[in-house]
Structures are given as structure tokens and as C-alpha cells.
Amino acid sequence: MQNEIIDKKIHCPHCGHNIHITLDSSAGDQNYYDECPACCRDIHLAMHIDEYRQKIKLAIDSDDEQVF
């Protein structure tokens, strides 16, 4: 991809607070957690690089669902 670093504004899935994040597509697909600066809860971020369409897909969720 041409732009490897992208700044993006997201909303915390817990409290709705605006958060600015930086995505680095040079490392490929990524799956990580970040903490909301407002409510201090974990945010799950899953980034997928679509090389064919030259797009970044970002999934954001609270990841507080439990599997029994």
C-alpha cells in the first residue's frame, strides 16, 4: 500500500469517547488491544489489509463477551 501510516478517529465502544489512533499497515494484519483514556476499559482492534482493493479494514469491539 502507498500510505503505510494512517491517522484515524474512532469511538470507544464502552463510553463513546473520541480516540485518535495511528494505523501502521506496513506490518500487515494486526490484532491488538488499546485502553480508552476516558473509561480505562480495553478496546479490541483488528486490522486487516486488503492488498487487492488497497484498503484497510478495521474492526473495533469491546471484547467483553464471554464464551461458556
Backbone atoms as SQL, in Angstrom:
CREATE TABLE atoms (id INTEGER PRIMARY KEY, chain TEXT, resi INTEGER, resn TEXT, atom TEXT, x REAL, y REAL, z REAL);
INSERT INTO atoms VALUES
  (1, 'A', 1, 'MET', 'N', 0.839, -1.188, 0.000),
  (2, 'A', 1, 'MET', 'CA', 0.000, 0.000, 0.000),
  (3, 'A', 1, 'MET', 'C', 0.875, 1.240, 0.000),
  (4, 'A', 2, 'GLN', 'N', 0.364, 2.311, -0.565),
  (5, 'A', 2, 'GLN', 'CA', 1.152, 3.533, -0.671),
  (6, 'A', 2, 'GLN', 'C', 1.321, 4.206, 0.683),
  (7, 'A', 3, 'ASN', 'N', 0.230, 4.523, 1.354),
  (8, 'A', 3, 'ASN', 'CA', 0.307, 5.156, 2.673),
  (9, 'A', 3, 'ASN', 'C', 0.369, 4.066, 3.726),
  (10, 'A', 4, 'GLU', 'N', 1.492, 3.954, 4.385),
  (11, 'A', 4, 'GLU', 'CA', 1.633, 2.901, 5.374),
  (12, 'A', 4, 'GLU', 'C', 1.159, 3.337, 6.755),
  (13, 'A', 5, 'ILE', 'N', 1.140, 4.649, 7.015),
  (14, 'A', 5, 'ILE', 'CA', 0.705, 5.152, 8.318),
  (15, 'A', 5, 'ILE', 'C', -0.496, 6.066, 8.114),
  (16, 'A', 6, 'ILE', 'N', -1.584, 5.753, 8.833),
  (17, 'A', 6, 'ILE', 'CA', -2.836, 6.492, 8.691),
  (18, 'A', 6, 'ILE', 'C', -3.331, 6.884, 10.070),
  (19, 'A', 7, 'ASP', 'N', -3.736, 8.140, 10.236),
  (20, 'A', 7, 'ASP', 'CA', -4.366, 8.598, 11.474),
  (21, 'A', 7, 'ASP', 'C', -5.871, 8.444, 11.328),
  (22, 'A', 8, 'LYS', 'N', -6.506, 7.921, 12.358),
  (23, 'A', 8, 'LYS', 'CA', -7.938, 7.639, 12.311),
  (24, 'A', 8, 'LYS', 'C', -8.586, 8.029, 13.633),
  (25, 'A', 9, 'LYS', 'N', -9.808, 8.544, 13.554),
  (26, 'A', 9, 'LYS', 'CA', -10.579, 8.851, 14.763),
  (27, 'A', 9, 'LYS', 'C', -11.609, 7.745, 14.944),
  (28, 'A', 10, 'ILE', 'N', -11.624, 7.136, 16.130),
  (29, 'A', 10, 'ILE', 'CA', -12.588, 6.091, 16.444),
  (30, 'A', 10, 'ILE', 'C', -13.353, 6.483, 17.698),
  (31, 'A', 11, 'HIS', 'N', -14.377, 5.718, 18.016),
  (32, 'A', 11, 'HIS', 'CA', -15.162, 5.933, 19.233),
  (33, 'A', 11, 'HIS', 'C', -15.022, 4.707, 20.113),
  (34, 'A', 12, 'CYS', 'N', -14.851, 4.931, 21.400),
  (35, 'A', 12, 'CYS', 'CA', -14.771, 3.835, 22.358),
  (36, 'A', 12, 'CYS', 'C', -16.113, 3.093, 22.359),
  (37, 'A', 13, 'PRO', 'N', -16.099, 1.760, 22.230),
  (38, 'A', 13, 'PRO', 'CA', -17.360, 1.005, 22.229),
  (39, 'A', 13, 'PRO', 'C', -18.024, 0.951, 23.610),
  (40, 'A', 14, 'HIS', 'N', -17.301, 1.349, 24.643),
  (41, 'A', 14, 'HIS', 'CA', -17.842, 1.330, 26.005),
  (42, 'A', 14, 'HIS', 'C', -18.507, 2.662, 26.369),
  (43, 'A', 15, 'CYS', 'N', -17.773, 3.779, 26.157),
  (44, 'A', 15, 'CYS', 'CA', -18.270, 5.078, 26.625),
  (45, 'A', 15, 'CYS', 'C', -18.506, 6.087, 25.499),
  (46, 'A', 16, 'GLY', 'N', -18.078, 5.782, 24.271),
  (47, 'A', 16, 'GLY', 'CA', -18.298, 6.675, 23.139),
  (48, 'A', 16, 'GLY', 'C', -17.283, 7.789, 22.994),
  (49, 'A', 17, 'HIS', 'N', -16.259, 7.815, 23.833),
  (50, 'A', 17, 'HIS', 'CA', -15.221, 8.844, 23.790),
  (51, 'A', 17, 'HIS', 'C', -14.472, 8.789, 22.447),
  (52, 'A', 18, 'ASN', 'N', -14.182, 9.966, 21.869),
  (53, 'A', 18, 'ASN', 'CA', -13.381, 10.038, 20.635),
  (54, 'A', 18, 'ASN', 'C', -11.919, 9.750, 20.944),
  (55, 'A', 19, 'ILE', 'N', -11.309, 8.871, 20.157),
  (56, 'A', 19, 'ILE', 'CA', -9.917, 8.498, 20.338),
  (57, 'A', 19, 'ILE', 'C', -9.218, 8.589, 18.991),
  (58, 'A', 20, 'HIS', 'N', -8.054, 9.211, 18.974),
  (59, 'A', 20, 'HIS', 'CA', -7.246, 9.273, 17.760),
  (60, 'A', 20, 'HIS', 'C', -6.198, 8.170, 17.833),
  (61, 'A', 21, 'ILE', 'N', -6.176, 7.316, 16.794),
  (62, 'A', 21, 'ILE', 'CA', -5.197, 6.240, 16.739),
  (63, 'A', 21, 'ILE', 'C', -4.394, 6.350, 15.445),
  (64, 'A', 22, 'THR', 'N', -3.241, 5.737, 15.437),
  (65, 'A', 22, 'THR', 'CA', -2.396, 5.685, 14.249),
  (66, 'A', 22, 'THR', 'C', -2.286, 4.239, 13.807),
  (67, 'A', 23, 'LEU', 'N', -2.656, 3.976, 12.549),
  (68, 'A', 23, 'LEU', 'CA', -2.583, 2.633, 11.993),
  (69, 'A', 23, 'LEU', 'C', -1.348, 2.528, 11.111),
  (70, 'A', 24, 'ASP', 'N', -0.566, 1.473, 11.309),
  (71, 'A', 24, 'ASP', 'CA', 0.633, 1.224, 10.506),
  (72, 'A', 24, 'ASP', 'C', 0.408, -0.054, 9.718),
  (73, 'A', 25, 'SER', 'N', 0.144, 0.082, 8.424),
  (74, 'A', 25, 'SER', 'CA', -0.163, -1.081, 7.596),
  (75, 'A', 25, 'SER', 'C', 1.081, -1.811, 7.101),
  (76, 'A', 26, 'SER', 'N', 2.257, -1.296, 7.385),
  (77, 'A', 26, 'SER', 'CA', 3.483, -1.933, 6.898),
  (78, 'A', 26, 'SER', 'C', 3.730, -3.287, 7.554),
  (79, 'A', 27, 'ALA', 'N', 3.136, -3.533, 8.728),
  (80, 'A', 27, 'ALA', 'CA', 3.337, -4.799, 9.435),
  (81, 'A', 27, 'ALA', 'C', 2.279, -5.839, 9.066),
  (82, 'A', 28, 'GLY', 'N', 1.362, -5.518, 8.171),
  (83, 'A', 28, 'GLY', 'CA', 0.334, -6.469, 7.772),
  (84, 'A', 28, 'GLY', 'C', -0.832, -6.489, 8.744),
  (85, 'A', 29, 'ASP', 'N', -1.587, -7.584, 8.718),
  (86, 'A', 29, 'ASP', 'CA', -2.751, -7.722, 9.593),
  (87, 'A', 29, 'ASP', 'C', -2.315, -7.673, 11.053),
  (88, 'A', 30, 'GLN', 'N', -3.148, -7.026, 11.874),
  (89, 'A', 30, 'GLN', 'CA', -2.818, -6.883, 13.291),
  (90, 'A', 30, 'GLN', 'C', -4.069, -7.096, 14.132),
  (91, 'A', 31, 'ASN', 'N', -3.867, -7.620, 15.314),
  (92, 'A', 31, 'ASN', 'CA', -4.929, -7.881, 16.263),
  (93, 'A', 31, 'ASN', 'C', -4.390, -7.477, 17.632),
  (94, 'A', 32, 'TYR', 'N', -4.904, -6.389, 18.205),
  (95, 'A', 32, 'TYR', 'CA', -4.336, -5.899, 19.460),
  (96, 'A', 32, 'TYR', 'C', -5.387, -5.190, 20.301),
  (97, 'A', 33, 'TYR', 'N', -4.997, -4.850, 21.533),
  (98, 'A', 33, 'TYR', 'CA', -5.860, -4.151, 22.477),
  (99, 'A', 33, 'TYR', 'C', -5.251, -2.806, 22.811),
  (100, 'A', 34, 'ASP', 'N', -6.124, -1.811, 22.996),
  (101, 'A', 34, 'ASP', 'CA', -5.716, -0.488, 23.445),
  (102, 'A', 34, 'ASP', 'C', -6.681, -0.103, 24.565),
  (103, 'A', 35, 'GLU', 'N', -6.250, 0.810, 25.403),
  (104, 'A', 35, 'GLU', 'CA', -7.081, 1.222, 26.523),
  (105, 'A', 35, 'GLU', 'C', -7.674, 2.598, 26.249),
  (106, 'A', 36, 'CYS', 'N', -8.949, 2.764, 26.532),
  (107, 'A', 36, 'CYS', 'CA', -9.612, 4.058, 26.375),
  (108, 'A', 36, 'CYS', 'C', -9.085, 5.004, 27.453),
  (109, 'A', 37, 'PRO', 'N', -8.638, 6.210, 27.077),
  (110, 'A', 37, 'PRO', 'CA', -8.133, 7.150, 28.078),
  (111, 'A', 37, 'PRO', 'C', -9.232, 7.722, 28.977),
  (112, 'A', 38, 'ALA', 'N', -10.485, 7.613, 28.563),
  (113, 'A', 38, 'ALA', 'CA', -11.583, 8.164, 29.365),
  (114, 'A', 38, 'ALA', 'C', -12.109, 7.161, 30.386),
  (115, 'A', 39, 'CYS', 'N', -12.409, 5.937, 29.952),
  (116, 'A', 39, 'CYS', 'CA', -13.028, 4.964, 30.868),
  (117, 'A', 39, 'CYS', 'C', -12.065, 3.843, 31.288),
  (118, 'A', 40, 'CYS', 'N', -10.875, 3.820, 30.713),
  (119, 'A', 40, 'CYS', 'CA', -9.813, 2.851, 31.066),
  (120, 'A', 40, 'CYS', 'C', -10.182, 1.399, 30.782),
  (121, 'A', 41, 'ARG', 'N', -11.138, 1.165, 29.906),
  (122, 'A', 41, 'ARG', 'CA', -11.510, -0.204, 29.545),
  (123, 'A', 41, 'ARG', 'C', -10.815, -0.587, 28.248),
  (124, 'A', 42, 'ASP', 'N', -10.577, -1.882, 28.070),
  (125, 'A', 42, 'ASP', 'CA', -9.887, -2.368, 26.880),
  (126, 'A', 42, 'ASP', 'C', -10.765, -2.292, 25.643),
  (127, 'A', 43, 'ILE', 'N', -10.133, -1.912, 24.534),
  (128, 'A', 43, 'ILE', 'CA', -10.780, -1.873, 23.232),
  (129, 'A', 43, 'ILE', 'C', -10.028, -2.845, 22.338),
  (130, 'A', 44, 'HIS', 'N', -10.763, -3.771, 21.704),
  (131, 'A', 44, 'HIS', 'CA', -10.153, -4.742, 20.799),
  (132, 'A', 44, 'HIS', 'C', -10.154, -4.169, 19.390),
  (133, 'A', 45, 'LEU', 'N', -8.979, -4.106, 18.762),
  (134, 'A', 45, 'LEU', 'CA', -8.825, -3.596, 17.409),
  (135, 'A', 45, 'LEU', 'C', -8.268, -4.709, 16.532),
  (136, 'A', 46, 'ALA', 'N', -8.942, -4.988, 15.426),
  (137, 'A', 46, 'ALA', 'CA', -8.482, -5.996, 14.477),
  (138, 'A', 46, 'ALA', 'C', -8.370, -5.328, 13.115),
  (139, 'A', 47, 'MET', 'N', -7.149, -5.225, 12.611),
  (140, 'A', 47, 'MET', 'CA', -6.896, -4.559, 11.337),
  (141, 'A', 47, 'MET', 'C', -6.554, -5.597, 10.273),
  (142, 'A', 48, 'HIS', 'N', -7.238, -5.522, 9.131),
  (143, 'A', 48, 'HIS', 'CA', -6.972, -6.410, 8.001),
  (144, 'A', 48, 'HIS', 'C', -6.588, -5.561, 6.798),
  (145, 'A', 49, 'ILE', 'N', -5.501, -5.935, 6.150),
  (146, 'A', 49, 'ILE', 'CA', -5.030, -5.220, 4.962),
  (147, 'A', 49, 'ILE', 'C', -5.550, -5.948, 3.731),
  (148, 'A', 50, 'ASP', 'N', -6.374, -5.269, 2.935),
  (149, 'A', 50, 'ASP', 'CA', -6.883, -5.822, 1.683),
  (150, 'A', 50, 'ASP', 'C', -5.981, -5.304, 0.560),
  (151, 'A', 51, 'GLU', 'N', -4.972, -6.102, 0.209),
  (152, 'A', 51, 'GLU', 'CA', -3.990, -5.688, -0.801),
  (153, 'A', 51, 'GLU', 'C', -4.635, -5.511, -2.174),
  (154, 'A', 52, 'TYR', 'N', -5.608, -6.340, -2.503),
  (155, 'A', 52, 'TYR', 'CA', -6.241, -6.285, -3.816),
  (156, 'A', 52, 'TYR', 'C', -6.972, -4.960, -4.033),
  (157, 'A', 53, 'ARG', 'N', -7.735, -4.549, -3.021),
  (158, 'A', 53, 'ARG', 'CA', -8.501, -3.300, -3.133),
  (159, 'A', 53, 'ARG', 'C', -7.747, -2.091, -2.582),
  (160, 'A', 54, 'GLN', 'N', -6.545, -2.332, -2.022),
  (161, 'A', 54, 'GLN', 'CA', -5.736, -1.255, -1.444),
  (162, 'A', 54, 'GLN', 'C', -6.495, -0.525, -0.345),
  (163, 'A', 55, 'LYS', 'N', -7.109, -1.303, 0.563),
  (164, 'A', 55, 'LYS', 'CA', -7.874, -0.725, 1.660),
  (165, 'A', 55, 'LYS', 'C', -7.493, -1.383, 2.975),
  (166, 'A', 56, 'ILE', 'N', -7.750, -0.646, 4.048),
  (167, 'A', 56, 'ILE', 'CA', -7.563, -1.160, 5.396),
  (168, 'A', 56, 'ILE', 'C', -8.940, -1.329, 6.015),
  (169, 'A', 57, 'LYS', 'N', -9.208, -2.518, 6.548),
  (170, 'A', 57, 'LYS', 'CA', -10.466, -2.776, 7.250),
  (171, 'A', 57, 'LYS', 'C', -10.148, -2.859, 8.734),
  (172, 'A', 58, 'LEU', 'N', -10.855, -2.064, 9.527),
  (173, 'A', 58, 'LEU', 'CA', -10.625, -2.020, 10.963),
  (174, 'A', 58, 'LEU', 'C', -11.903, -2.392, 11.692),
  (175, 'A', 59, 'ALA', 'N', -11.822, -3.438, 12.519),
  (176, 'A', 59, 'ALA', 'CA', -12.950, -3.854, 13.349),
  (177, 'A', 59, 'ALA', 'C', -12.655, -3.445, 14.784),
  (178, 'A', 60, 'ILE', 'N', -13.616, -2.784, 15.407),
  (179, 'A', 60, 'ILE', 'CA', -13.458, -2.301, 16.780),
  (180, 'A', 60, 'ILE', 'C', -14.590, -2.880, 17.613),
  (181, 'A', 61, 'ASP', 'N', -14.224, -3.517, 18.740),
  (182, 'A', 61, 'ASP', 'CA', -15.277, -4.016, 19.615),
  (183, 'A', 61, 'ASP', 'C', -14.816, -3.967, 21.069),
  (184, 'A', 62, 'SER', 'N', -15.778, -4.178, 21.948),
  (185, 'A', 62, 'SER', 'CA', -15.496, -4.083, 23.386),
  (186, 'A', 62, 'SER', 'C', -14.832, -5.344, 23.912),
  (187, 'A', 63, 'ASP', 'N', -15.004, -6.453, 23.213),
  (188, 'A', 63, 'ASP', 'CA', -14.397, -7.739, 23.569),
  (189, 'A', 63, 'ASP', 'C', -14.703, -8.132, 25.007),
  (190, 'A', 64, 'ASP', 'N', -15.913, -7.792, 25.466),
  (191, 'A', 64, 'ASP', 'CA', -16.281, -8.162, 26.835),
  (192, 'A', 64, 'ASP', 'C', -17.311, -9.301, 26.855),
  (193, 'A', 65, 'GLU', 'N', -17.506, -9.939, 25.698),
  (194, 'A', 65, 'GLU', 'CA', -18.406, -11.073, 25.637),
  (195, 'A', 65, 'GLU', 'C', -17.675, -12.303, 26.162),
  (196, 'A', 66, 'GLN', 'N', -18.396, -13.099, 26.898),
  (197, 'A', 66, 'GLN', 'CA', -17.799, -14.308, 27.455),
  (198, 'A', 66, 'GLN', 'C', -18.378, -15.527, 26.756),
  (199, 'A', 67, 'VAL', 'N', -17.516, -16.503, 26.528),
  (200, 'A', 67, 'VAL', 'CA', -17.941, -17.748, 25.907),
  (201, 'A', 67, 'VAL', 'C', -17.923, -18.829, 26.968),
  (202, 'A', 68, 'PHE', 'N', -19.029, -19.557, 27.088),
  (203, 'A', 68, 'PHE', 'CA', -19.120, -20.618, 28.092),
  (204, 'A', 68, 'PHE', 'C', -19.173, -21.963, 27.418);
